[in-house]
Amino acid sequence: MCLLAAMAIGPSNVSAAKKAEPGIPLTEAGEKLLAQYSYMLAVLQAEIVKSVPRIDAEKSAAFLKA
């Protein structure tokens, strides 16, 4: 259950990180940092998704039914 909650929270943080505040322009250095950290975040998320074990749908349904 915790894993599902973490997965649900994770993507919403990414979309929030990509949106810049409309009234705060970034400097050239800020833009570079934003691009660098956005890339690092995407790579990390891909690694995490790859390492999460897949759950069999039938086993999951049986567990939830029980």
Summary of the structure (lengths in Angstrom):
residues: 66
radius of gyration: 17.4
end to end distance: 14.9
largest distance: 56.0
contacts: 110
relative contact order: 0.09
helix: 76%
strand: 0%
